[in-house]
Amino acid sequence: MKTTQILTIFLIIITSLAHAQYVIKDGSDLLNLKKVPQEKAYVDHNGPLVFSGEYLFYSLHCFNAQTNNPTNVSKIGYVALVNESKEFIFEHKVKLEKGHGYGDFFVSTEIPSGRYKLIGYTQWMKNSGLPQVFKDDIVIINPYLADQSTLLKDSKNSTTSITPKIPSVSDSSTLTIRTNKSAYLPREKVNLNIKNFKGALGHGFYTIKVKRKEEIAIASAINSITYGNEYFNADKEIKQTIGDRIFLPEQRGELFYGTVKHSKSSIPTESLPIVISVPGKESLLKFSKTDNSGNFYSYIRKDRKNPMVLIQVENQDDLYIIEKGVPENIDLTNLTFSDFALSKDQEDYIKNRSVLNQIENQFFGSKPDSIIQSNPIDIFNGGIPEVIILDDYTRFPTLEESLVEVVKFAGFRKGNTDKTYIRIGQNFKSYDEEYNDFPAIVLIDGAYIPNHEQIRTYDARKIEKISLTRDQFRLGSKEYQGIISIETFKGDFLDDYSAKNSLVVPFTQPVSKKNYFVQTYQLGNTTFDRVPDYRRLLYWNPKFDIADSTYDFEFYTSDLEGTYEIILNGFTSYGKPLSVIKEIEVLKAD
């Protein structure tokens, strides 16, 4: 007999943790929680000044606060942009691989000019409050909105006295940046060499960016060395004690949780099986069970393709109220912002940069980024399903008739309780196993169907194909005989699905990983001859590992003249921050 355990309840720290903010019960709880090291985060980015029509690129690094090595606690991090009213402009969920992740945000014309804060954190870091969270200043200039008072209110026709923060830069005895020359023509190739002189002492992870030096006086972004100094005394473990509430770490992926109560009494229901499904062609199934407070939780590790999640109580004999849990935001009360201000004499510069951004965005389609496709999700867990395309057979009006007339080994049966369920016949030729009367796991467009009777008369004209496997599966503690996956032509079954003890909820997806477009100008290739190039960010590599002595890169300058900074910023495998900057010039030909 082949039995596949497709879903289990993953436990974190101790078995009773089932709520995003858990109350520490006793000394044993506290001891276990304090064994989990606190984390800290650093966000490298292409700020601090971003205009409407530009992208804010970021790279997130999360560390074990005790060792300064990349964290192995959280698998999910967060990067957010907050305005002076402490409102979130965006909050991105970022999947972490060995503590690292990256993403980007397009600054649309709907976002007003102002002073903002870029913050980076994990759910576990929230337990130490705002001081533990990474914070850096971002200024957005939006010339398309008439009201610029946010940035002008203190200026009185002159810039606020700003002393640009000179970034702390380590000496170049460990790593150096070299280019084949110091000045370049527009659209010329730059050969970049990074050399590691200290062997294993230079090994680590870094971000490389090449960006136009800011023409407006503004404090530089926090580099790795400044970060190392400012967050040196970050908490090494949680400070909470017995009776306090804590945020749980997302140790095995996205933490999905909620509460189930009895419909009549509103009393939390204990030991109730919950099935969580992520619908779609690449569907996901997860199982959970409520604790004595009615809470359930599950981790989603795979790269889901759907932002909606279907929660269902497997028990259909009674009525329940399902509520999805939402983690509290971190307290931003003490968050402060820069005093950056603009002056009227910068108006021409702002207009010119905005015009160039508009031109650059007009040709975005010729310079596309590509999304890195994740591994496909196989609901059959490696089993080879039998696939029946219904158009290849005589059509029948209902699902029940189609199973009888077209699909081998599957049909509706009545169980001992007179409940009708779909059963898939066992494969006695391939497996020596005892007879069972287990129901099948039934999915329609990836949505789990607990009550098979409900779909007995489902309109089969909407169904494109039926796939099934005859292997045995275990969902939680319940045995199933096979999986039958029904796909409709439109893939919209969930839109009209209505069943008791079910709830469809949005669940924010992690940002997609991308291969960022790299502009090249090859001799003899005229593809971009008539395409303007006003890039300010010439090169962006969100995570580059150094494990050797020398590395070579190349990138091309744009049509935008001026001084550019090549910035190598990151941390050695020993946790030491390193940051190196080199300037180059882009000049017109004489």
C-alpha positions in Angstrom: 0.0 0.0 0.0 1.3 3.5 -0.9 0.1 6.1 1.6 1.2 9.6 1.3 1.2 12.0 4.3 0.6 15.2 2.3 -0.1 17.5 5.2 0.9 17.6 8.8 0.6 20.1 11.6 3.9 21.8 12.1 4.7 22.8 15.6 6.9 25.7 16.6 8.8 25.8 19.8 6.0 24.1 21.8 2.9 22.3 20.7 0.4 24.8 22.2 1.5 27.9 20.2 -1.3 28.4 17.8 -2.0 32.1 17.8 0.0 34.9 16.2 0.2 36.7 19.5 0.6 34.0 22.1 0.4 34.6 25.9 3.4 33.1 27.7 1.8 30.7 30.2 4.5 29.6 32.6 8.2 29.3 33.2 8.6 26.4 30.8 7.0 28.4 28.0 9.3 31.3 28.8 12.4 29.2 28.8 11.6 27.7 25.4 10.9 31.1 23.9 14.1 32.6 25.2 16.1 29.9 23.5 15.0 31.4 20.2 17.5 34.1 19.3 16.1 37.6 18.6 16.7 38.9 15.0 17.7 42.2 13.5 17.4 43.4 9.9 19.2 45.7 7.4 17.7 47.0 4.2 19.9 48.2 1.4 18.2 50.4 -1.2 18.7 52.9 -4.0 17.3 55.8 -2.1 17.2 58.1 -0.2 15.6 60.4 -2.9 13.0 58.9 -5.1 10.8 60.6 -7.7 7.3 59.7 -8.9 7.8 57.4 -11.9 10.9 55.7 -10.4 11.4 52.4 -8.6 12.6 52.0 -5.1 14.7 48.8 -5.1 15.6 47.1 -1.8 17.5 44.1 -0.5 16.6 42.7 2.9 19.1 41.0 5.1 18.0 39.4 8.4 20.4 38.3 11.1 20.6 36.3 14.2 21.1 39.1 16.7 23.3 36.9 18.9 25.8 35.8 16.3 25.3 38.4 13.5 25.0 35.5 11.0 22.1 35.3 8.6 19.0 34.1 10.6 17.7 30.6 10.4 14.7 31.5 12.5 12.3 33.5 10.2 11.5 32.4 6.7 9.5 35.6 6.0 10.6 39.2 6.4 8.8 42.5 5.8 9.8 45.8 4.1 7.4 48.7 4.5 7.2 52.4 3.7 5.6 54.6 6.2 4.5 58.3 5.9 4.6 61.0 8.6 1.1 60.1 9.6 2.4 56.7 10.5 0.4 55.1 7.7 1.7 52.3 5.6 2.2 53.1 1.9 3.2 49.5 1.3 4.1 46.5 3.4 5.8 43.8 1.3 6.1 40.2 2.5 9.5 38.9 1.5 10.5 35.3 1.4 13.9 34.8 3.0 16.5 32.3 1.7 19.2 31.9 4.3 18.1 35.3 5.7 18.0 37.2 2.5 15.3 38.5 0.1 14.7 41.4 -2.2 12.0 43.4 -4.0 11.0 46.7 -5.5 8.2 49.3 -5.4 7.1 51.6 -8.2 6.4 55.1 -6.9 3.2 56.1 -8.6 1.9 59.6 -9.0 -0.7 58.9 -6.3 1.9 59.1 -3.6 2.4 62.7 -2.5 5.7 64.4 -1.9 6.9 63.9 1.6 9.3 62.4 4.1 8.9 58.7 4.6 10.5 55.9 6.5 11.7 52.6 5.1 11.5 49.9 7.7 12.5 46.3 7.7 11.6 43.6 10.2 10.3 40.1 11.0 7.3 39.1 13.1 9.7 37.9 15.8 11.5 41.3 15.9 8.2 43.0 16.7 8.6 41.6 20.3 11.4 44.1 20.9 9.5 47.0 19.5 10.5 49.9 17.2 14.2 50.1 18.4 14.8 46.6 17.0 13.4 47.5 13.6 15.6 48.8 10.8 14.7 52.4 9.9 16.0 54.7 7.1 14.8 57.9 5.6 13.2 58.1 2.2 12.2 61.4 0.5 9.6 61.2 -2.3 9.2 64.1 -4.7 5.9 64.1 -6.7 5.8 67.1 -9.0 2.5 66.1 -10.5 0.5 67.1 -7.4 -0.1 70.8 -6.8 0.4 70.6 -3.1 4.1 70.5 -2.2 3.6 72.0 1.3 4.9 68.9 3.1 8.4 69.5 1.8 8.2 73.3 1.5 6.6 74.3 4.8 9.9 74.9 6.6 12.0 76.1 3.8 11.0 79.7 3.3 12.5 79.8 -0.2 15.8 78.2 0.9 16.8 74.7 1.8 16.9 73.7 5.4 20.5 73.6 6.6 21.4 70.1 5.8 24.8 68.6 6.3 24.8 65.5 4.1 25.8 62.5 6.2 29.0 61.2 4.8 28.7 57.5 4.8 31.1 55.4 6.8 33.3 53.6 4.4 35.7 50.8 5.4 39.2 50.9 4.2 39.9 49.0 1.0 42.4 46.5 2.5 39.8 43.7 2.3 37.8 44.5 -0.8 38.4 46.9 -3.7 36.4 48.2 -6.6 38.2 48.8 -9.9 37.0 50.0 -13.3 38.9 50.0 -16.6 38.9 53.9 -16.5 37.4 56.8 -14.6 35.4 58.6 -17.3 33.0 57.2 -19.9 30.9 58.3 -22.8 27.1 57.7 -22.8 26.1 54.1 -23.6 29.7 52.9 -23.1 30.5 49.6 -21.4 32.0 49.7 -18.0 34.2 46.8 -16.8 34.0 46.4 -13.1 36.3 44.3 -11.0 35.9 43.4 -7.4 38.9 42.0 -5.7 39.1 40.2 -2.3 42.5 40.5 -0.7 41.8 38.8 2.5 40.5 35.3 1.5 38.0 33.9 3.9 37.9 37.2 5.8 36.3 38.9 2.8 33.8 36.1 2.0 30.2 37.2 2.6 27.1 38.6 0.9 26.9 42.1 -0.6 24.7 44.4 -2.7 26.1 46.2 -5.7 24.5 49.3 -7.0 25.7 51.9 -9.5 23.6 55.1 -9.2 23.7 58.8 -10.2 25.0 60.8 -7.3 22.3 63.0 -5.9 22.3 66.6 -7.0 20.2 67.7 -4.0 21.8 67.9 -0.6 20.3 65.0 1.3 21.6 62.6 4.0 22.9 59.4 2.5 21.2 56.0 2.9 22.4 54.0 5.9 25.2 51.7 4.8 26.2 48.5 6.4 28.9 50.0 8.7 26.6 52.7 10.0 24.0 50.0 10.6 26.4 47.8 12.4 27.2 50.6 14.8 23.6 51.8 15.3 22.2 48.4 15.9 25.1 46.9 17.8 23.1 46.9 21.1 19.9 45.4 19.6 18.1 42.9 21.8 19.6 39.4 21.7 16.5 37.7 23.1 12.9 38.6 23.8 12.3 40.6 27.0 8.8 39.4 27.7 7.9 37.4 30.7 5.1 35.2 32.0 1.7 36.6 31.1 2.9 38.8 28.3 1.8 38.5 24.7 4.3 37.8 21.9 4.5 37.6 18.2 5.5 34.2 16.9 8.3 33.7 14.4 7.4 32.5 10.9 9.8 29.6 11.1 8.5 27.4 8.3 7.0 29.9 5.9 3.9 32.2 5.9 2.0 31.8 9.2 -1.7 31.5 8.5 -4.0 31.4 11.5 -7.5 32.1 12.7 -10.2 31.2 15.2 -13.3 29.0 15.0 -16.3 29.6 17.3 -19.7 27.8 17.6 -22.3 29.7 15.7 -24.9 29.7 18.5 -22.9 30.1 21.6 -19.9 32.0 20.1 -17.7 29.8 22.3 -14.3 28.8 20.8 -14.4 25.2 19.6 -11.6 22.8 20.5 -10.1 19.9 18.5 -12.0 20.9 15.3 -10.3 19.7 12.0 -9.7 22.6 9.7 -8.8 22.4 6.0 -7.0 25.3 4.3 -6.8 25.3 0.6 -5.2 27.7 -1.8 -7.2 27.4 -5.1 -5.9 27.4 -8.6 -4.2 25.2 -11.1 -1.3 24.8 -8.7 -3.4 24.3 -5.6 -2.2 23.8 -2.0 -3.9 21.9 0.8 -3.0 22.3 4.5 -4.5 20.8 7.6 -4.9 22.2 11.1 -6.8 21.6 14.3 -8.2 24.1 16.8 -6.7 24.3 20.2 -8.6 24.8 23.5 -9.0 28.5 22.6 -10.4 27.8 19.2 -7.3 28.9 17.4 -5.8 27.2 14.4 -2.7 27.8 12.4 -0.6 26.5 9.5 2.5 27.4 7.6 2.6 27.9 3.9 6.1 27.1 2.6 5.5 26.8 -1.2 5.2 29.6 -3.6 1.5 29.9 -4.0 0.0 31.4 -7.1 -3.3 32.7 -5.6 -3.8 35.6 -3.2 -7.0 34.0 -1.9 -7.3 31.2 0.7 -10.3 29.0 1.4 -10.8 28.0 5.1 -13.3 25.2 5.8 -14.4 23.2 8.9 -14.3 19.6 7.9 -17.2 18.8 10.2 -20.4 19.7 8.4 -22.8 18.5 11.1 -22.9 21.9 12.9 -22.5 25.6 12.2 -19.4 27.6 13.0 -18.0 31.1 12.7 -14.5 31.3 11.1 -12.3 34.3 11.6 -9.0 34.9 9.9 -6.3 36.2 12.2 -4.4 39.4 11.4 -1.2 40.3 13.2 -1.0 43.7 14.9 1.1 46.4 13.4 4.2 47.4 15.2 3.8 50.5 17.4 5.2 53.4 15.4 4.4 56.1 17.9 8.0 57.1 18.4 9.0 56.9 14.8 10.7 60.1 13.7 11.4 61.6 10.3 14.1 63.7 8.7 13.8 67.5 8.4 14.5 67.5 4.7 13.0 70.5 2.8 13.1 71.8 -0.8 13.6 75.3 -2.1 12.1 77.1 -5.0 15.4 77.3 -6.8 15.3 73.5 -7.2 12.2 73.7 -9.4 14.0 73.4 -12.7 16.0 70.4 -11.6 12.8 68.7 -10.4 11.0 69.4 -13.7 13.9 68.2 -15.8 14.3 64.9 -13.8 10.5 64.3 -14.0 10.5 64.8 -17.8 13.3 62.3 -18.2 11.4 59.8 -16.0 8.3 60.2 -18.2 10.4 59.5 -21.3 12.1 56.5 -19.7 8.7 55.1 -18.6 7.3 55.5 -22.1 9.8 52.9 -23.3 9.5 50.5 -20.3 8.0 47.8 -22.5 11.3 47.5 -24.4 13.2 47.0 -21.2 11.2 44.5 -19.2 12.1 42.7 -16.0 11.2 39.0 -15.8 9.7 37.1 -12.9 11.6 34.1 -11.8 9.2 31.1 -12.0 9.1 29.0 -8.9 8.9 25.2 -8.9 5.5 24.0 -9.9 3.2 22.7 -7.1 2.0 19.1 -7.6 -1.1 18.4 -5.6 -0.6 14.6 -6.4 2.8 14.6 -4.7 4.6 12.9 -7.5 1.9 10.5 -8.4 1.0 10.2 -12.1 -2.7 11.0 -12.4 -5.1 9.7 -15.0 -6.4 12.7 -17.0 -9.8 12.7 -18.7 -10.6 15.5 -21.1 -14.4 15.6 -21.1 -14.7 17.0 -24.7 -13.1 13.7 -25.9 -16.2 11.8 -24.7 -20.0 12.1 -25.0 -21.0 15.0 -22.7 -23.4 14.4 -19.7 -25.2 17.1 -17.8 -24.0 16.5 -14.3 -20.9 15.6 -12.5 -22.4 12.4 -11.1 -23.4 11.1 -14.6 -20.0 12.0 -16.0 -18.3 10.0 -13.3 -20.5 7.0 -14.0 -20.3 7.1 -17.8 -16.8 8.5 -18.5 -14.5 8.2 -15.5 -13.2 4.8 -14.5 -12.7 3.9 -10.8 -14.6 6.9 -9.5 -18.2 7.5 -8.5 -20.7 8.6 -5.8 -21.3 6.1 -3.0 -23.3 6.0 0.2 -21.5 5.4 3.4 -22.6 3.8 6.6 -24.2 7.1 7.7 -26.1 7.4 4.4 -23.9 10.4 3.4 -23.0 10.4 -0.2 -19.4 10.7 -1.0 -17.0 10.3 -4.0 -15.0 7.1 -3.9 -12.1 6.2 -6.0 -11.5 2.4 -6.5 -8.3 0.9 -5.1 -5.5 -0.3 -7.3 -5.2 -3.9 -6.1 -3.1 -4.9 -9.1 -0.3 -2.5 -8.1 -0.7 -2.7 -4.3 -1.4 -5.5 -1.9 -3.7 -3.7 0.5 -6.8 -4.3 2.5 -10.1 -3.0 1.2 -11.2 0.3 2.6 -14.2 2.6 2.1 -12.3 5.9 2.5 -13.6 8.9 0.5 -11.5 10.7 -2.1 -10.0 14.1 -1.6 -12.1 16.2 -4.0 -10.9 19.5 -5.5 -12.6 21.8 -8.0 -10.3 24.4 -9.4 -8.1 23.7 -6.3 -10.9 24.3 -3.8 -11.3 21.5 -1.3 -14.9 20.1 -1.2 -15.8 18.6 2.2 -19.4 17.9 1.3 -19.4 15.8 -1.9 -23.3 15.7 -1.9 -23.2 19.4 -2.7 -21.5 18.9 -6.1 -23.5 15.9 -7.2 -25.5 17.8 -9.7 -22.7 20.3 -10.6 -23.0 21.4 -14.3 -20.5 19.2 -16.1 -20.6 21.5 -19.1 -18.4 23.8 -17.1 -15.8 21.1 -16.6 -12.8 20.9 -18.9 -11.0 17.9 -17.4 -10.8 15.5 -14.4 -7.6 14.2 -13.1 -7.3 11.5 -10.5 -4.9 9.3 -8.7 -5.7 6.1 -6.8 -3.0 6.3 -4.1 -4.0 6.6 -0.5 -3.5 9.9 1.3 -3.7 11.2 4.8 -5.0 14.6 5.5 -4.3 15.3 9.2 -5.5 12.1 11.0 -8.0 11.1 8.3 -7.4 8.6 5.6 -8.5 9.2 2.0 -8.6 7.0 -1.1 -7.1 9.0 -3.9 -7.4 12.6 -5.1 -9.8 13.7 -7.8 -9.0 17.2 -9.2 -11.7 18.8 -11.4 -10.8 21.8 -13.5 -13.4 24.1 -15.1 -12.9 25.9 -18.3 -12.9 29.3 -16.7 -11.1 28.3 -13.4 -13.7 30.4 -11.5 -15.4 27.8 -9.3 -14.5 29.7 -6.2 -16.3 32.8 -7.4 -19.7 31.2 -6.9 -18.8 28.7 -4.2 -21.0 29.0 -1.2 -20.9 26.4 1.6 -21.5 26.4 5.3 -18.5 26.5 7.6 -16.3 28.1 4.9 -14.6 31.4 4.5 -12.7 32.8 1.5 -10.2 35.4 2.6 -7.3 37.4 0.9 -3.8 36.5 2.1 -1.0 38.8 1.0 1.5 37.0 -1.2 5.2 37.4 -0.9 6.8 39.6 -3.6 7.9 37.9 -6.7 11.5 37.3 -7.4 12.7 39.0 -10.5 15.6 39.0 -13.0 16.1 42.7 -13.4 16.6 44.0 -17.0 20.3 44.8 -17.7 20.8 47.3 -20.5 23.4 46.4 -23.1 24.7 48.0 -26.3 26.3 45.4 -28.5 28.3 46.5 -31.6 26.1 46.1 -34.7 22.9 45.7 -32.7 20.5 48.6 -33.5 17.6 47.5 -31.2 18.1 50.4 -28.8 19.4 53.0 -31.2 16.2 55.0 -31.1 15.2 54.2 -27.6 16.1 57.0 -25.1 18.1 55.9 -22.1 17.8 58.1 -19.0 18.6 55.5 -16.3 19.9 56.9 -13.0 20.4 53.4 -11.7 22.9 51.7 -14.1 23.3 48.5 -12.2 21.5 46.7 -9.3 22.5 43.4 -7.9 20.5 42.8 -4.7 22.6 39.9 -3.4 26.1 38.9 -4.5 28.1 36.3 -2.7 31.9 36.6 -2.5 33.6 33.3 -2.0 36.7 33.8 -4.2 39.4 36.3 -4.8 38.2 38.2 -7.9 34.9 38.9 -9.7 34.2 40.7 -13.0 31.0 42.5 -13.9 30.0 44.8 -16.8 27.2 47.4 -17.3 26.6 50.2 -19.7 26.2 53.9 -19.0 23.1 55.8 -20.0 22.5 59.1 -21.8 22.5 60.9 -18.5 25.7 62.7 -17.8 27.1 63.2 -14.4 28.9 61.6 -11.5 27.9 58.0 -10.6 28.7 56.0 -7.4 29.6 52.3 -7.5 28.6 51.1 -4.1 29.6 47.7 -2.7 27.8 47.2 0.6 27.3 44.1 2.8 28.7 41.8 5.5 31.3 39.1 5.7 30.5 35.6 6.7 31.9 36.6 10.2 29.3 39.3 10.5 31.7 42.3 9.9 30.1 45.1 7.8 32.0 46.3 4.7 31.2 49.2 2.4 33.3 50.5 -0.5 32.4 53.4 -2.9 34.0 54.4 -6.1 33.0 57.3 -8.4 33.0 57.4 -12.2 32.0 60.2 -14.6 29.8 60.0 -17.6 30.7 62.8 -20.1 29.6 63.8 -23.5 32.1 63.4 -26.3 33.9 66.6 -27.2 
